[in-house]
């Protein structure tokens, strides 16, 4: 991606000043820590339990967009986010039921 984006970036490139470079450094450190935290959570917890928390990023993105840029998400953004969260939570719940031997499956007979 860096190779493809370097061509249009070269046309409008402005070298960041020291303050902007510091902000870029902070963003990169936070992004790296975020990814490492998610990988660690996937290692420790069940995917079905961890994945719904991954979508909390939608809420944070909307909040930061509002605070930093005064951007108010449209109704369609919230509808789309709700659909994604509901679908993934439903799938994760179903997968967790399949793996848990203590949860009785529909149509299964108990001995």
ABEGO torsion letter per residue (X at the ends): XAAAAAAAAAAABBBBBAAAAAAAAAAAAAAAAAAAAAAAAAAABBAAAAAAAAAAAAAAAAAAAAAAAGBBBBAAAAAAAAAAAAAAAAAAAAAAAAABAABBBBGBBBX
